[in-house]
Amino acid sequence: MKKVLISFLMVLASLLSAEYAIGDVCENISFTTEDGLETSIYEQVDQEKVVLIFWGSSG
């Protein structure tokens, strides 16, 4: 029963996940740089820097 429930939840999660398509505008996420400065994705793009975001897991 647990395997069926886990399989169902995995399928449901994959259906509910949203992906950006080419040309979509992403959210303006703010973050702190290694130098301690506050910046955002939009500021980095305005400075013509490449923004690469990777969410990974070790599982």
Jmol script that loads the backbone (N, CA, C; Angstrom):
load data "model"
ATOM      1  N   MET A   1       0.821  -1.193   0.000  1.00  0.00           N
ATOM      2  CA  MET A   1       0.000   0.000   0.000  1.00  0.00           C
ATOM      3  C   MET A   1       0.870   1.264   0.000  1.00  0.00           C
ATOM      4  N   LYS A   2       1.985   1.214   0.733  1.00  0.00           N
ATOM      5  CA  LYS A   2       2.863   2.381   0.789  1.00  0.00           C
ATOM      6  C   LYS A   2       3.455   2.690  -0.580  1.00  0.00           C
ATOM      7  N   LYS A   3       3.804   1.651  -1.333  1.00  0.00           N
ATOM      8  CA  LYS A   3       4.387   1.863  -2.662  1.00  0.00           C
ATOM      9  C   LYS A   3       3.383   2.512  -3.599  1.00  0.00           C
ATOM     10  N   VAL A   4       2.121   2.108  -3.493  1.00  0.00           N
ATOM     11  CA  VAL A   4       1.075   2.695  -4.337  1.00  0.00           C
ATOM     12  C   VAL A   4       0.889   4.162  -3.979  1.00  0.00           C
ATOM     13  N   LEU A   5       0.850   4.468  -2.691  1.00  0.00           N
ATOM     14  CA  LEU A   5       0.680   5.850  -2.248  1.00  0.00           C
ATOM     15  C   LEU A   5       1.860   6.716  -2.674  1.00  0.00           C
ATOM     16  N   ILE A   6       3.059   6.214  -2.502  1.00  0.00           N
ATOM     17  CA  ILE A   6       4.252   6.970  -2.904  1.00  0.00           C
ATOM     18  C   ILE A   6       4.264   7.187  -4.410  1.00  0.00           C
ATOM     19  N   SER A   7       3.907   6.162  -5.168  1.00  0.00           N
ATOM     20  CA  SER A   7       3.851   6.301  -6.630  1.00  0.00           C
ATOM     21  C   SER A   7       2.819   7.337  -7.037  1.00  0.00           C
ATOM     22  N   PHE A   8       1.659   7.304  -6.396  1.00  0.00           N
ATOM     23  CA  PHE A   8       0.615   8.283  -6.696  1.00  0.00           C
ATOM     24  C   PHE A   8       1.083   9.697  -6.384  1.00  0.00           C
ATOM     25  N   LEU A   9       1.718   9.888  -5.242  1.00  0.00           N
ATOM     26  CA  LEU A   9       2.199  11.216  -4.862  1.00  0.00           C
ATOM     27  C   LEU A   9       3.285  11.716  -5.805  1.00  0.00           C
ATOM     28  N   MET A  10       4.127  10.820  -6.287  1.00  0.00           N
ATOM     29  CA  MET A  10       5.170  11.224  -7.233  1.00  0.00           C
ATOM     30  C   MET A  10       4.559  11.668  -8.557  1.00  0.00           C
ATOM     31  N   VAL A  11       3.559  10.943  -9.037  1.00  0.00           N
ATOM     32  CA  VAL A  11       2.885  11.326 -10.279  1.00  0.00           C
ATOM     33  C   VAL A  11       2.163  12.648 -10.091  1.00  0.00           C
ATOM     34  N   LEU A  12       1.488  12.813  -8.964  1.00  0.00           N
ATOM     35  CA  LEU A  12       0.781  14.061  -8.689  1.00  0.00           C
ATOM     36  C   LEU A  12       1.747  15.239  -8.621  1.00  0.00           C
ATOM     37  N   ALA A  13       2.885  15.060  -7.977  1.00  0.00           N
ATOM     38  CA  ALA A  13       3.879  16.131  -7.875  1.00  0.00           C
ATOM     39  C   ALA A  13       4.424  16.506  -9.241  1.00  0.00           C
ATOM     40  N   SER A  14       4.637  15.525 -10.095  1.00  0.00           N
ATOM     41  CA  SER A  14       5.160  15.837 -11.429  1.00  0.00           C
ATOM     42  C   SER A  14       4.129  16.576 -12.275  1.00  0.00           C
ATOM     43  N   LEU A  15       2.851  16.299 -12.062  1.00  0.00           N
ATOM     44  CA  LEU A  15       1.807  16.998 -12.811  1.00  0.00           C
ATOM     45  C   LEU A  15       1.621  18.432 -12.328  1.00  0.00           C
ATOM     46  N   LEU A  16       1.870  18.664 -11.049  1.00  0.00           N
ATOM     47  CA  LEU A  16       1.668  19.992 -10.479  1.00  0.00           C
ATOM     48  C   LEU A  16       2.882  20.896 -10.606  1.00  0.00           C
ATOM     49  N   SER A  17       4.008  20.346 -11.000  1.00  0.00           N
ATOM     50  CA  SER A  17       5.208  21.170 -11.112  1.00  0.00           C
ATOM     51  C   SER A  17       5.104  22.079 -12.333  1.00  0.00           C
ATOM     52  N   ALA A  18       5.626  23.274 -12.186  1.00  0.00           N
ATOM     53  CA  ALA A  18       5.576  24.250 -13.275  1.00  0.00           C
ATOM     54  C   ALA A  18       6.988  24.501 -13.779  1.00  0.00           C
ATOM     55  N   GLU A  19       7.116  24.605 -15.066  1.00  0.00           N
ATOM     56  CA  GLU A  19       8.410  24.888 -15.667  1.00  0.00           C
ATOM     57  C   GLU A  19       8.306  26.174 -16.472  1.00  0.00           C
ATOM     58  N   TYR A  20       9.410  26.867 -16.567  1.00  0.00           N
ATOM     59  CA  TYR A  20       9.461  28.045 -17.417  1.00  0.00           C
ATOM     60  C   TYR A  20       9.734  27.613 -18.846  1.00  0.00           C
ATOM     61  N   ALA A  21       9.032  28.223 -19.772  1.00  0.00           N
ATOM     62  CA  ALA A  21       9.290  27.988 -21.192  1.00  0.00           C
ATOM     63  C   ALA A  21      10.221  29.088 -21.690  1.00  0.00           C
ATOM     64  N   ILE A  22      10.830  28.865 -22.821  1.00  0.00           N
ATOM     65  CA  ILE A  22      11.715  29.873 -23.405  1.00  0.00           C
ATOM     66  C   ILE A  22      10.908  31.137 -23.661  1.00  0.00           C
ATOM     67  N   GLY A  23      11.413  32.260 -23.182  1.00  0.00           N
ATOM     68  CA  GLY A  23      10.740  33.538 -23.361  1.00  0.00           C
ATOM     69  C   GLY A  23       9.879  33.954 -22.182  1.00  0.00           C
ATOM     70  N   ASP A  24       9.634  33.052 -21.224  1.00  0.00           N
ATOM     71  CA  ASP A  24       8.867  33.412 -20.038  1.00  0.00           C
ATOM     72  C   ASP A  24       9.688  34.344 -19.152  1.00  0.00           C
ATOM     73  N   VAL A  25       9.005  35.220 -18.443  1.00  0.00           N
ATOM     74  CA  VAL A  25       9.663  36.130 -17.506  1.00  0.00           C
ATOM     75  C   VAL A  25       9.604  35.494 -16.121  1.00  0.00           C
ATOM     76  N   CYS A  26      10.758  35.375 -15.474  1.00  0.00           N
ATOM     77  CA  CYS A  26      10.806  34.757 -14.151  1.00  0.00           C
ATOM     78  C   CYS A  26      10.588  35.810 -13.068  1.00  0.00           C
ATOM     79  N   GLU A  27      10.422  35.332 -11.844  1.00  0.00           N
ATOM     80  CA  GLU A  27      10.278  36.229 -10.705  1.00  0.00           C
ATOM     81  C   GLU A  27      11.606  36.936 -10.440  1.00  0.00           C
ATOM     82  N   ASN A  28      11.531  38.122  -9.853  1.00  0.00           N
ATOM     83  CA  ASN A  28      12.740  38.855  -9.501  1.00  0.00           C
ATOM     84  C   ASN A  28      13.174  38.430  -8.102  1.00  0.00           C
ATOM     85  N   ILE A  29      14.049  37.461  -8.022  1.00  0.00           N
ATOM     86  CA  ILE A  29      14.510  36.922  -6.751  1.00  0.00           C
ATOM     87  C   ILE A  29      15.718  37.722  -6.276  1.00  0.00           C
ATOM     88  N   SER A  30      15.661  38.179  -5.023  1.00  0.00           N
ATOM     89  CA  SER A  30      16.782  38.915  -4.427  1.00  0.00           C
ATOM     90  C   SER A  30      17.668  37.946  -3.658  1.00  0.00           C
ATOM     91  N   PHE A  31      18.966  38.245  -3.628  1.00  0.00           N
ATOM     92  CA  PHE A  31      19.907  37.396  -2.908  1.00  0.00           C
ATOM     93  C   PHE A  31      21.113  38.218  -2.498  1.00  0.00           C
ATOM     94  N   THR A  32      21.924  37.668  -1.598  1.00  0.00           N
ATOM     95  CA  THR A  32      23.139  38.319  -1.123  1.00  0.00           C
ATOM     96  C   THR A  32      24.332  37.674  -1.814  1.00  0.00           C
ATOM     97  N   THR A  33      25.226  38.503  -2.351  1.00  0.00           N
ATOM     98  CA  THR A  33      26.408  38.000  -3.047  1.00  0.00           C
ATOM     99  C   THR A  33      27.467  37.558  -2.039  1.00  0.00           C
ATOM    100  N   GLU A  34      28.541  36.982  -2.553  1.00  0.00           N
ATOM    101  CA  GLU A  34      29.649  36.566  -1.687  1.00  0.00           C
ATOM    102  C   GLU A  34      30.292  37.755  -0.990  1.00  0.00           C
ATOM    103  N   ASP A  35      30.157  38.957  -1.588  1.00  0.00           N
ATOM    104  CA  ASP A  35      30.725  40.175  -1.008  1.00  0.00           C
ATOM    105  C   ASP A  35      29.805  40.799   0.037  1.00  0.00           C
ATOM    106  N   GLY A  36      28.626  40.212   0.254  1.00  0.00           N
ATOM    107  CA  GLY A  36      27.679  40.742   1.222  1.00  0.00           C
ATOM    108  C   GLY A  36      26.756  41.806   0.667  1.00  0.00           C
ATOM    109  N   LEU A  37      26.742  41.987  -0.653  1.00  0.00           N
ATOM    110  CA  LEU A  37      25.883  42.987  -1.276  1.00  0.00           C
ATOM    111  C   LEU A  37      24.543  42.373  -1.655  1.00  0.00           C
ATOM    112  N   GLU A  38      23.467  43.134  -1.463  1.00  0.00           N
ATOM    113  CA  GLU A  38      22.130  42.690  -1.848  1.00  0.00           C
ATOM    114  C   GLU A  38      21.914  43.003  -3.321  1.00  0.00           C
ATOM    115  N   THR A  39      21.454  42.030  -4.089  1.00  0.00           N
ATOM    116  CA  THR A  39      21.198  42.217  -5.515  1.00  0.00           C
ATOM    117  C   THR A  39      20.009  41.355  -5.916  1.00  0.00           C
ATOM    118  N   SER A  40      19.636  41.410  -7.175  1.00  0.00           N
ATOM    119  CA  SER A  40      18.513  40.612  -7.659  1.00  0.00           C
ATOM    120  C   SER A  40      18.819  40.097  -9.059  1.00  0.00           C
ATOM    121  N   ILE A  41      17.997  39.183  -9.518  1.00  0.00           N
ATOM    122  CA  ILE A  41      18.183  38.630 -10.861  1.00  0.00           C
ATOM    123  C   ILE A  41      18.079  39.737 -11.904  1.00  0.00           C
ATOM    124  N   TYR A  42      17.079  40.605 -11.773  1.00  0.00           N
ATOM    125  CA  TYR A  42      16.891  41.671 -12.762  1.00  0.00           C
ATOM    126  C   TYR A  42      18.091  42.613 -12.811  1.00  0.00           C
ATOM    127  N   GLU A  43      18.686  42.927 -11.648  1.00  0.00           N
ATOM    128  CA  GLU A  43      19.870  43.791 -11.628  1.00  0.00           C
ATOM    129  C   GLU A  43      21.040  43.127 -12.344  1.00  0.00           C
ATOM    130  N   GLN A  44      21.208  41.838 -12.144  1.00  0.00           N
ATOM    131  CA  GLN A  44      22.298  41.117 -12.799  1.00  0.00           C
ATOM    132  C   GLN A  44      22.103  41.083 -14.309  1.00  0.00           C
ATOM    133  N   VAL A  45      20.875  40.892 -14.755  1.00  0.00           N
ATOM    134  CA  VAL A  45      20.586  40.880 -16.196  1.00  0.00           C
ATOM    135  C   VAL A  45      20.810  42.268 -16.785  1.00  0.00           C
ATOM    136  N   ASP A  46      20.417  43.321 -16.048  1.00  0.00           N
ATOM    137  CA  ASP A  46      20.644  44.689 -16.528  1.00  0.00           C
ATOM    138  C   ASP A  46      22.132  44.985 -16.700  1.00  0.00           C
ATOM    139  N   GLN A  47      22.976  44.342 -15.895  1.00  0.00           N
ATOM    140  CA  GLN A  47      24.424  44.517 -16.005  1.00  0.00           C
ATOM    141  C   GLN A  47      25.024  43.559 -17.035  1.00  0.00           C
ATOM    142  N   GLU A  48      24.148  42.896 -17.802  1.00  0.00           N
ATOM    143  CA  GLU A  48      24.531  41.959 -18.867  1.00  0.00           C
ATOM    144  C   GLU A  48      25.354  40.787 -18.340  1.00  0.00           C
ATOM    145  N   LYS A  49      25.012  40.324 -17.154  1.00  0.00           N
ATOM    146  CA  LYS A  49      25.658  39.149 -16.583  1.00  0.00           C
ATOM    147  C   LYS A  49      24.773  37.934 -16.837  1.00  0.00           C
ATOM    148  N   VAL A  50      25.388  36.789 -16.937  1.00  0.00           N
ATOM    149  CA  VAL A  50      24.647  35.544 -17.123  1.00  0.00           C
ATOM    150  C   VAL A  50      24.119  35.087 -15.766  1.00  0.00           C
ATOM    151  N   VAL A  51      22.846  34.727 -15.714  1.00  0.00           N
ATOM    152  CA  VAL A  51      22.237  34.234 -14.483  1.00  0.00           C
ATOM    153  C   VAL A  51      21.863  32.779 -14.701  1.00  0.00           C
ATOM    154  N   LEU A  52      22.471  31.897 -13.931  1.00  0.00           N
ATOM    155  CA  LEU A  52      22.199  30.468 -14.020  1.00  0.00           C
ATOM    156  C   LEU A  52      21.729  29.997 -12.656  1.00  0.00           C
ATOM    157  N   ILE A  53      20.536  29.428 -12.613  1.00  0.00           N
ATOM    158  CA  ILE A  53      19.978  28.941 -11.355  1.00  0.00           C
ATOM    159  C   ILE A  53      19.831  27.434 -11.467  1.00  0.00           C
ATOM    160  N   PHE A  54      20.361  26.731 -10.478  1.00  0.00           N
ATOM    161  CA  PHE A  54      20.282  25.277 -10.469  1.00  0.00           C
ATOM    162  C   PHE A  54      19.815  24.819  -9.100  1.00  0.00           C
ATOM    163  N   TRP A  55      18.697  24.129  -9.076  1.00  0.00           N
ATOM    164  CA  TRP A  55      18.221  23.523  -7.847  1.00  0.00           C
ATOM    165  C   TRP A  55      18.508  22.040  -7.967  1.00  0.00           C
ATOM    166  N   GLY A  56      19.378  21.541  -7.146  1.00  0.00           N
ATOM    167  CA  GLY A  56      19.716  20.130  -7.189  1.00  0.00           C
ATOM    168  C   GLY A  56      19.470  19.485  -5.838  1.00  0.00           C
ATOM    169  N   SER A  57      19.568  18.202  -5.823  1.00  0.00           N
ATOM    170  CA  SER A  57      19.438  17.491  -4.556  1.00  0.00           C
ATOM    171  C   SER A  57      20.444  16.351  -4.532  1.00  0.00           C
ATOM    172  N   SER A  58      20.714  15.894  -3.371  1.00  0.00           N
ATOM    173  CA  SER A  58      21.680  14.808  -3.233  1.00  0.00           C
ATOM    174  C   SER A  58      20.970  13.510  -2.869  1.00  0.00           C
ATOM    175  N   GLY A  59      19.766  13.358  -3.350  1.00  0.00           N
ATOM    176  CA  GLY A  59      19.016  12.167  -2.970  1.00  0.00           C
ATOM    177  C   GLY A  59      18.569  11.461  -4.116  1.00  0.00           C
TER     178      GLY A  59
END
end "model"
wireframe off; spacefill off
backbone 0.3
color backbone group
